[in-house]
Amino acid sequence: MQRALKFAKYLRNYGWEPIIYTPENAEFPAIDKSFEKDIPPNITILKQPIIEPYSFYKFFTGQKKDNKIKPVFIAEKNKLVLSQKIALWIRGNLFIPDARKFWIKPSVKYLSKYLSENKVDAIVSTGPPHSVHLIALQLHEKFNLPWVADFRDPWTKIYFYPDLMLTPWADAKHHRLEKKVLTTASSVVTIGNTMKQEFEDIVKRDIVVITNGYDEDDFHSTKNIELDKKFSIVYIGTLIRDPKPFILWQALSDLVKEDKQFANDLEIKLIGKIDAYVVKDIEDSNLNNYLTLMDYVPHEQVSKLQQQAQVLLMKVYDSGVAKGIITGKLFEYLTAKRPILLIGPEDGDAAKVINTTKTGVVNNFTDVDGLKKKILAFYNQYKTGTLKVNPVGIEQYSRKNLTRKLAEELDKLIDKPIG
């Protein structure tokens, strides 16, 4: 949501007037009204009611009607029940490309009428959900409008794709639709170089990289921010369990056993949607006494929590596509100007950002001893009051600068001079 919202916020700076289409009654994991301040004044927002399958899903899995749908593979209990496994199979094999597929036909009908009556110069679709790209695909073919397909995440290369229990038929359909979008769009945009290369291997065309970023307006001055008293290792966002053991819990468990003072100072602070398996892993590592859990908090509070942290934790999902994972959270971490501890591929896209901006350290998925040394180095700086970073070149990731790149891409498509 943030990526699309921030593009809309700043597009007027570069001569483009955004018109937003979004379903009126879509199901979301969370609603954050603090972002309403970013909606440009007098902007045109198109909405209509949409059918979604989540009511059936809640009934089938025994959830209450007013429960919020959790992000993919977030477990509230330590074991998926049979109904959840069946629902996951249905999701992967019948709802292609995703559970928003029922948006496509009514949205195309509604927007076709709008486009017939109103002048629009170009279309931007941002996904997932990839159903949004299929809406744009039909409108592009019907009205011959320039179309930018913006991928915030991969399609068939996303980390949970192998867990969808796809039949060969469903897998082939996903790949066929993915290639159709990549081939047909006037321009394809991704958030990182690994995804760029993966898409270029599929379609043999140039893919544009426009990373995620941060908005200066979202961050308060650090002058009045007091750091956490404890040696806090803070994670903010959605945290799911890897199939493989997460070495941070082992490293911290060892350190609290080896150093009593470290144990007295440690706090593990997890803020957001946290998988029950993650909490169990922490308890099994005898770290539950150091754990602070906070549910989803409004984004306007997130910047303060980031700036109060002693260390900001960044975790990449340990999978075959780990090198390309680069979340929006990373860029907000940069502006907090607190040290980042990334556990993930040392040659990945996220690692490159941290290393070039000099905002933290990177540790691979298996080196427990190396991780303990890095944590102790942070801890020793914490004890001497010298734990800080001096970011280099993070301005390139501001939302204003990134929106300019999108505007330039749109300008190329209609042969319009850059404003």
C-alpha positions as CSV (number, residue, x, y, z in Angstrom):
1,M,0.0,0.0,0.0
2,Q,2.8,2.5,0.9
3,R,4.5,2.2,-2.4
4,A,1.3,3.1,-4.4
5,L,0.3,5.8,-1.9
6,K,3.6,7.5,-2.0
7,F,3.7,7.5,-5.8
8,A,0.3,9.1,-5.8
9,K,1.4,11.6,-3.2
10,Y,4.4,12.9,-5.3
11,L,3.4,12.4,-8.9
12,R,1.9,15.9,-9.2
13,N,5.5,17.2,-8.6
14,Y,6.4,15.8,-12.0
15,G,3.4,16.7,-14.1
16,W,1.2,13.7,-13.6
17,E,-2.2,13.7,-12.0
18,P,-3.0,10.3,-10.3
19,I,-6.4,8.7,-10.5
20,I,-6.7,5.9,-8.0
21,Y,-8.8,2.7,-8.5
22,T,-9.2,0.5,-5.4
23,P,-12.0,-1.9,-4.3
24,E,-14.4,-0.4,-1.8
25,N,-14.9,-3.4,0.5
26,A,-11.6,-5.4,0.1
27,E,-10.4,-7.6,3.0
28,F,-7.1,-6.4,4.5
29,P,-4.9,-7.7,7.3
30,A,-4.9,-4.2,8.9
31,I,-6.3,-0.7,8.4
32,D,-4.0,2.2,9.2
33,K,-5.8,5.6,9.1
34,S,-2.6,7.5,9.9
35,F,-1.8,7.3,6.2
36,E,-4.8,9.4,5.2
37,K,-2.7,12.5,5.6
38,D,-0.7,11.4,2.5
39,I,-3.7,11.3,0.2
40,P,-3.3,14.3,-2.2
41,P,-6.1,16.9,-1.9
42,N,-8.9,16.7,-4.5
43,I,-7.6,13.5,-6.0
44,T,-10.0,11.3,-8.0
45,I,-10.5,8.0,-6.2
46,L,-12.6,5.3,-8.0
47,K,-14.2,2.6,-5.9
48,Q,-16.8,-0.2,-6.3
49,P,-17.8,-3.2,-4.2
50,I,-16.0,-6.4,-4.9
51,I,-16.7,-10.1,-4.2
52,E,-14.0,-11.9,-2.3
53,P,-13.8,-15.5,-1.0
54,Y,-12.6,-14.7,2.5
55,S,-16.0,-15.1,4.1
56,F,-16.0,-18.7,2.9
57,Y,-12.4,-19.2,4.1
58,K,-13.3,-17.9,7.6
59,F,-16.3,-20.2,7.8
60,F,-14.3,-23.2,6.5
61,T,-11.4,-22.7,9.0
62,G,-13.7,-21.9,11.9
63,Q,-12.8,-18.2,12.2
64,K,-15.2,-15.4,13.2
65,K,-16.7,-13.2,10.5
66,D,-15.0,-10.1,12.0
67,N,-11.5,-11.7,12.1
68,K,-8.9,-10.0,10.0
69,I,-7.3,-12.1,7.3
70,K,-3.6,-12.7,8.3
71,P,-0.7,-12.2,5.9
72,V,0.3,-15.3,4.0
73,F,1.4,-18.3,6.2
74,I,1.0,-16.4,9.5
75,A,0.1,-19.1,12.0
76,E,-1.8,-18.2,15.2
77,K,-1.4,-21.7,16.5
78,N,1.6,-24.0,16.4
79,K,0.1,-26.3,13.9
80,L,-1.9,-25.9,10.8
81,V,-5.2,-27.8,11.1
82,L,-6.5,-29.9,8.2
83,S,-9.1,-27.3,7.2
84,Q,-6.3,-24.7,6.8
85,K,-4.2,-27.1,4.7
86,I,-7.2,-27.7,2.4
87,A,-7.9,-24.0,2.2
88,L,-4.3,-23.5,1.2
89,W,-4.5,-26.1,-1.6
90,I,-7.7,-24.4,-2.8
91,R,-6.0,-21.0,-2.7
92,G,-3.1,-22.2,-4.8
93,N,-4.9,-24.3,-7.4
94,L,-8.3,-22.7,-7.8
95,F,-7.7,-19.0,-7.1
96,I,-5.3,-18.1,-9.9
97,P,-3.4,-15.9,-9.8
98,D,-4.6,-15.2,-6.2
99,A,-7.7,-14.8,-4.1
100,R,-8.4,-11.4,-5.7
101,K,-9.3,-13.0,-9.0
102,F,-12.9,-12.0,-8.6
103,W,-11.9,-8.4,-8.9
104,I,-10.9,-8.8,-12.5
105,K,-14.1,-9.0,-14.5
106,P,-16.2,-6.4,-12.6
107,S,-13.2,-4.0,-12.5
108,V,-12.6,-4.3,-16.2
109,K,-16.2,-3.5,-16.8
110,Y,-16.3,-0.6,-14.4
111,L,-13.0,0.9,-15.6
112,S,-13.9,0.4,-19.3
113,K,-16.9,2.7,-18.8
114,Y,-14.7,5.3,-17.0
115,L,-12.0,5.2,-19.7
116,S,-14.6,5.6,-22.4
117,E,-15.9,8.8,-20.8
118,N,-12.6,10.3,-19.4
119,K,-9.2,11.0,-20.8
120,V,-6.4,9.0,-19.3
121,D,-2.8,9.0,-20.6
122,A,-1.4,5.8,-19.0
123,I,-2.1,3.0,-16.6
124,V,0.0,1.8,-13.6
125,S,-0.8,-1.5,-12.0
126,T,1.1,-2.4,-8.8
127,G,1.0,-6.0,-7.4
128,P,0.7,-8.3,-5.8
129,P,-2.1,-9.1,-5.9
130,H,-1.3,-10.0,-9.5
131,S,-5.0,-10.0,-10.3
132,V,-4.4,-6.2,-10.5
133,H,-2.0,-6.7,-13.4
134,L,-4.6,-8.8,-15.2
135,I,-7.1,-6.0,-14.9
136,A,-4.6,-3.6,-16.4
137,L,-3.7,-6.2,-19.1
138,Q,-7.3,-6.2,-20.4
139,L,-7.6,-2.4,-20.3
140,H,-4.3,-2.0,-22.1
141,E,-5.4,-4.3,-24.9
142,K,-8.9,-2.8,-25.1
143,F,-7.9,0.9,-25.1
144,N,-4.3,0.7,-26.3
145,L,-3.1,2.8,-23.3
146,P,0.6,2.8,-22.2
147,W,0.9,0.4,-19.2
148,V,3.5,0.2,-16.5
149,A,3.3,-3.1,-14.6
150,D,5.0,-2.5,-11.2
151,F,6.0,-5.6,-9.3
152,R,6.6,-5.1,-5.5
153,D,7.2,-8.9,-5.2
154,P,7.9,-11.7,-7.6
155,W,5.2,-13.9,-9.0
156,T,6.4,-17.5,-9.5
157,K,9.7,-16.8,-7.7
158,I,8.1,-15.5,-4.5
159,Y,9.4,-17.4,-1.4
160,F,6.1,-19.1,-0.5
161,Y,5.3,-20.3,-4.1
162,P,6.6,-23.8,-3.5
163,D,4.3,-24.1,-0.4
164,L,1.1,-23.6,-2.4
165,M,0.8,-27.3,-3.2
166,L,0.3,-26.5,-6.9
167,T,-0.8,-29.1,-9.4
168,P,1.2,-29.2,-12.7
169,W,-1.8,-27.5,-14.4
170,A,-2.0,-24.7,-11.9
171,D,1.8,-24.2,-11.9
172,A,1.7,-23.9,-15.7
173,K,-1.1,-21.4,-15.6
174,H,0.7,-19.2,-13.1
175,H,3.8,-19.2,-15.4
176,R,1.7,-18.5,-18.5
177,L,0.0,-15.5,-16.9
178,E,3.2,-14.2,-15.6
179,K,4.9,-14.3,-19.0
180,K,1.8,-12.7,-20.6
181,V,2.0,-9.7,-18.3
182,L,5.8,-9.4,-18.6
183,T,5.5,-9.6,-22.4
184,T,2.5,-7.3,-23.0
185,A,3.1,-4.4,-20.5
186,S,4.6,-1.3,-22.1
187,S,7.1,-1.1,-19.3
188,V,7.9,-3.5,-16.4
189,V,9.2,-2.1,-13.1
190,T,10.6,-4.1,-10.2
191,I,12.1,-3.2,-6.8
192,G,15.5,-4.9,-7.1
193,N,18.2,-6.2,-9.4
194,T,17.6,-9.8,-8.6
195,M,14.0,-9.7,-9.6
196,K,15.0,-7.6,-12.7
197,Q,17.3,-10.4,-13.8
198,E,14.7,-13.1,-13.1
199,F,12.1,-11.3,-15.3
200,E,14.7,-10.6,-18.0
201,D,15.5,-14.3,-18.1
202,I,11.8,-15.0,-18.8
203,V,11.0,-12.3,-21.4
204,K,14.3,-11.1,-22.8
205,R,13.5,-7.4,-22.4
206,D,14.8,-4.5,-20.3
207,I,13.3,-4.3,-16.9
208,V,13.4,-1.1,-14.9
209,V,14.4,-1.0,-11.2
210,I,12.7,1.5,-8.9
211,T,13.3,0.4,-5.3
212,N,11.1,0.9,-2.3
213,G,12.0,3.9,-0.2
214,Y,11.2,6.2,2.7
215,D,9.2,9.4,3.0
216,E,10.9,12.2,4.9
217,D,7.5,13.4,6.1
218,D,7.0,10.1,8.1
219,F,10.0,10.6,10.3
220,H,10.2,12.8,13.3
221,S,13.3,14.6,14.4
222,T,15.7,12.5,16.4
223,K,16.5,15.4,18.8
224,N,13.7,14.5,21.2
225,I,13.9,10.7,20.9
226,E,15.3,8.7,23.8
227,L,16.9,5.4,23.0
228,D,15.6,2.3,24.7
229,K,17.3,1.8,28.1
230,K,17.8,-1.9,27.4
231,F,20.0,-3.4,24.7
232,S,16.9,-3.8,22.4
233,I,17.0,-5.8,19.2
234,V,13.8,-4.6,17.5
235,Y,11.9,-6.1,14.6
236,I,9.0,-4.3,13.1
237,G,6.7,-5.9,10.6
238,T,5.4,-9.4,9.7
239,L,7.6,-12.2,10.9
240,I,7.0,-15.8,9.8
241,R,8.9,-18.9,10.7
242,D,11.5,-20.3,8.3
243,P,11.6,-24.0,7.6
244,K,15.2,-23.9,8.8
245,P,16.2,-22.8,12.4
246,F,16.7,-19.1,12.8
247,I,20.2,-18.7,14.2
248,L,19.5,-15.5,16.0
249,W,17.7,-17.3,18.8
250,Q,20.6,-19.7,19.2
251,A,23.2,-16.9,19.2
252,L,21.2,-14.9,21.8
253,S,20.6,-18.0,23.9
254,D,24.3,-18.7,24.0
255,L,25.2,-15.1,24.9
256,V,22.8,-14.9,27.8
257,K,24.3,-18.0,29.2
258,E,27.8,-16.8,28.8
259,D,27.4,-13.2,30.0
260,K,25.2,-12.3,32.9
261,Q,25.5,-8.6,32.2
262,F,24.4,-9.1,28.6
263,A,21.4,-11.1,29.9
264,N,20.4,-8.3,32.3
265,D,20.5,-5.8,29.5
266,L,18.9,-7.7,26.6
267,E,15.4,-7.1,25.2
268,I,14.0,-8.7,22.1
269,K,11.2,-6.5,20.8
270,L,8.9,-7.9,18.1
271,I,6.3,-5.4,16.7
272,G,3.6,-6.5,14.2
273,K,2.2,-9.7,13.0
274,I,4.3,-12.5,14.6
275,D,3.8,-16.1,13.7
276,A,3.1,-18.4,16.7
277,Y,5.9,-20.7,15.6
278,V,8.4,-17.8,16.0
279,V,7.2,-17.2,19.6
280,K,7.5,-20.9,20.3
281,D,11.1,-21.0,18.9
282,I,12.0,-18.1,21.2
283,E,10.4,-19.9,24.2
284,D,12.2,-23.1,23.3
285,S,15.5,-21.2,23.3
286,N,14.8,-20.0,26.8
287,L,14.5,-16.4,25.7
288,N,10.9,-15.7,26.6
289,N,11.9,-13.6,29.6
290,Y,13.6,-11.2,27.3
291,L,10.7,-11.0,24.8
292,T,8.4,-8.0,24.3
293,L,5.5,-8.5,21.8
294,M,3.5,-5.6,20.4
295,D,0.7,-6.0,17.9
296,Y,0.3,-3.9,14.8
297,V,0.9,-0.2,15.6
298,P,0.0,2.8,13.3
299,H,2.7,3.8,11.0
300,E,3.0,7.3,12.6
301,Q,4.2,5.5,15.7
302,V,6.6,3.1,13.9
303,S,9.2,5.8,13.1
304,K,9.5,6.6,16.8
305,L,9.9,2.9,17.8
306,Q,12.6,2.5,15.1
307,Q,14.5,5.5,16.3
308,Q,14.4,4.3,19.9
309,A,15.8,0.9,19.1
310,Q,19.4,0.1,20.0
311,V,19.6,-2.4,17.0
312,L,17.1,-2.9,14.2
313,L,16.6,-6.5,13.1
314,M,16.2,-7.3,9.4
315,K,15.5,-10.9,8.5
316,V,15.4,-12.4,5.0
317,Y,13.3,-15.5,4.5
318,D,15.8,-18.4,4.0
319,S,14.8,-19.8,0.6
320,G,16.0,-20.3,-2.9
321,V,15.0,-16.7,-3.8
322,A,16.5,-15.0,-0.7
323,K,18.9,-12.9,-2.7
324,G,16.1,-10.9,-4.3
325,I,14.1,-10.2,-1.1
326,I,14.3,-6.5,-0.3
327,T,11.4,-5.2,1.8
328,G,10.1,-1.7,2.2
329,K,10.9,-1.9,5.9
330,L,14.7,-1.8,5.1
331,F,14.5,1.7,3.6
332,E,12.6,3.1,6.6
333,Y,15.2,1.5,8.8
334,L,17.8,3.5,7.0
335,T,16.3,6.8,8.1
336,A,16.0,5.8,11.7
337,K,19.8,6.0,11.8
338,R,20.1,3.1,14.1
339,P,22.4,0.1,13.4
340,I,20.8,-2.6,11.3
341,L,21.5,-6.3,11.8
342,L,20.6,-8.2,8.6
343,I,20.5,-12.0,8.7
344,G,20.3,-13.1,5.1
345,P,22.5,-13.6,1.9
346,E,25.7,-11.6,2.1
347,D,25.5,-11.1,-1.7
348,G,21.8,-10.2,-1.8
349,D,20.0,-7.0,-2.8
350,A,19.3,-6.1,0.9
351,A,22.9,-6.6,1.9
352,K,24.1,-4.4,-0.9
353,V,21.9,-1.5,0.3
354,I,23.1,-1.9,3.9
355,N,26.8,-2.1,2.9
356,T,26.7,0.8,0.4
357,T,24.9,3.1,2.9
358,K,27.1,1.9,5.8
359,T,24.0,1.4,8.0
360,G,24.7,-1.9,9.6
361,V,26.2,-5.4,9.3
362,V,25.2,-8.6,7.4
363,N,25.4,-12.2,8.7
364,N,24.6,-15.3,6.6
365,F,22.0,-17.9,7.6
366,T,24.4,-20.4,9.3
367,D,27.3,-18.6,10.9
368,V,26.3,-18.6,14.6
369,D,29.8,-17.6,15.9
370,G,30.0,-14.7,13.4
371,L,26.6,-13.5,14.5
372,K,27.6,-13.7,18.2
373,K,30.6,-11.5,17.5
374,K,28.6,-9.0,15.6
375,I,26.0,-8.8,18.4
376,L,28.7,-8.4,21.0
377,A,30.3,-5.6,19.0
378,F,27.0,-3.8,19.0
379,Y,26.6,-4.5,22.7
380,N,30.0,-3.2,23.7
381,Q,29.2,0.0,21.8
382,Y,25.9,0.2,23.6
383,K,27.7,0.0,27.0
384,T,30.0,2.8,26.0
385,G,27.3,5.0,24.5
386,T,28.8,4.9,21.0
387,L,26.3,2.7,19.3
388,K,25.2,4.7,16.2
389,V,25.6,4.8,12.4
390,N,26.2,7.6,9.9
391,P,24.3,6.8,6.8
392,V,25.8,7.5,3.4
393,G,23.8,8.3,0.3
394,I,20.3,7.3,1.5
395,E,18.7,10.3,-0.2
396,Q,18.5,8.2,-3.4
397,Y,15.8,6.2,-1.7
398,S,13.5,9.1,-0.8
399,R,10.0,8.6,-2.1
400,K,10.2,11.9,-4.0
401,N,13.2,10.8,-5.9
402,L,11.8,7.4,-6.6
403,T,8.5,8.9,-7.9
404,R,10.5,11.1,-10.3
405,K,11.9,7.8,-11.8
406,L,8.3,6.5,-12.3
407,A,7.3,9.8,-13.9
408,E,10.3,9.6,-16.2
409,E,9.2,6.1,-17.2
410,L,5.7,7.3,-17.9
411,D,7.0,10.3,-19.9
412,K,9.0,7.9,-22.1
413,L,5.8,6.0,-22.9
414,I,3.9,9.0,-24.2
415,D,6.9,10.8,-25.6
416,K,6.3,13.7,-23.2
417,P,9.2,16.0,-22.1
418,I,10.2,15.5,-18.5
419,G,8.6,18.1,-16.3
